[in-house]
Amino acid sequence: MRILITNDDGIRAPGLEVMLEIATKIAGPDGEVWTVAPEHEQSGVGHAISFVTPMQVYRNSTHNIAIDGTPADCVLTGISEVMDALPDLVLSGINRGNNAAQNALYSGTIGASIEAALHGIKSIALSQFFGPENRELDDPFEVARAKGAEVVQAILDADHWGQGPYGLFYNVNFPPVAASDYKGACAVAQGFRDNTEFYTVSQNSPNGKEFLWVTMGDQHVETATGTDVHANLAGYASITPMHADFTCHESLNALKGTFK
């Protein structure tokens, strides 16, 4: 199997090392793993592409390339410039922090998976939820490292990628626990954290200039039963099938009698 890996935390992020381990296991002894990742952190860029800005390429080795671009750019670079044939699978992550609930809408990790799906390539985004039970571990990615290959292989074995033109991809979040407390994986919907939005905080520099930081609310607010954050906080990895078709078909059917 030929696998392309990327992330939004950058080429030197520890989660990318974990992803390389997982991808190597999945690819097998006769497979290939290629890395194309951002030279600098690109968290929160969603599915952005560098449409009006050229990107510099840093060829660290034949199979390890960094670019001054977004995660979606990395997928485009991998399939257009770096690999000699399309990958069988794109793996994005392991993200430092969760991409559950509303976070999924901002995530560069998921943006890479969307781009792969638009090209008809199977893709899985993987993230490690952080919390008091795992943040101070010697390896805060312990659960993802121990269970990542197992979860990815289970998704591949299920072989459900939908039939729509936008393609299906998967969003996986590993729980904020030690590996010994991991309870398994479950298929759930994307959740919604009530009263937990992103917002800006103002700060003045020593010379008096004002700067704004974007920050987020409490990440440990529960979502509804049967959704991602609820599963994660209970010790389970959440597996959520997604696609980039934003159409609300229920509303579309309701409006057909109004707009003809």
Protein Blocks (a to p, Z undefined) as FASTA:
>chain_A
ZZddddfebjklmklmmmmmmmmmmnommbccdddddfbdcehkljadcfkbccddddfb
fklccddddfklmmmmmmmmmpgcdcfbdcedjdeddfehjllmmpmklmmmmmmmmnop
acddddddddfklmmgmblmlmmmmmmmmmmmmmmmnopgbjbfnopadddddddbdfkl
pgbdcdddddddehiacdddddddfkopacdddddddfkbccdehiaklmmmnopacddd
ddfbfbdfklmmmmmmmpZZ
